[in-house]
Amino acid sequence: MRNMERMTKVSKFFADVPKANGGSLLGEEMTGSLLSQDRDTGKALQRIERLRVLILQNCPTEGIGLYASGLEEHGIAPHTLHAYAGESFPSLDRYDAIIVGGTPVSVNKIRDHNFLLKEGRFLKKALHRGMFILGICFGAQLLARLLGAAVSRNRVMEIGTYPVRLKTAGKNDPLFKGFPPVFPVFHWHNDTFTIPPGAQQLATDKDCPNQAFRLGRAVGLQFHLEITAAEAGRWADVYASELTTVGKSKGQLTRECREHEPIMARLARLLLDNFLEGTCKFQAIKNDAKPVPQSGIQELGCENIFHARFR
């Protein structure tokens, strides 16, 4: 009953959300691709289909959903590395950006999973290089831990669709360009991260304050925009015991997701466009960019974590 009341409140909340730029929450002004809006960067964006994207999949259940189809629509053929299956990590020279997916494994249990130890070392190198990295759920927690933050149990387990609010830094961040100040997201997590030293908190919600952060070209998102109702239903089958823990049914979960799926799908595409745009712009100027010093991450208080966790 309590969860049903909350779902009703969430639905009413989104009905009252201020419209983006004075228009409809589902309108083109919010969801229009930045790739066509920014004429000044046209030459750089023409090369977007040439971007080399690596997807790190950390369990068989959780892919990157609508982000994968968005990449295909841009003509990008990403390389999905099934890290959980023991596939070898490639040379970073072959990629321009990395998307790190989720897993039910806690970041604090990575010593029990050799592939995650290897992934930590791999991402450490990527961070040192200043690569564009998008971490989703566990991926965000792993990035946060690598960058000096703590990961611990959240005070409540978040499963379902809830509102997230952009902080001032988030409203000004290129990843959330075109987003409304408040928007629905899908959650399925038990842990949370603190904001890494030197990073900016980009988004928050009532039950889990740290929803997104940025440090340089690395961004972590605790939430999912890429999940459809069908995907949520599949997760409900695989993680049925966790769903029972929060007192929700599979039907309730999928109804929540389906109600807000049109908004989340549009925002997922917009976020992906923003991420790719930033990567593409950087590729156009990187020959003039200074390399990221190896000491850069160490100065953020991360060297002890790298050595303890990923040696």
Summary of the structure (lengths in Angstrom):
residues: 311
radius of gyration: 18.7
end to end distance: 48.3
largest distance: 58.7
contacts: 1019
relative contact order: 0.17
helix: 50%
strand: 19%
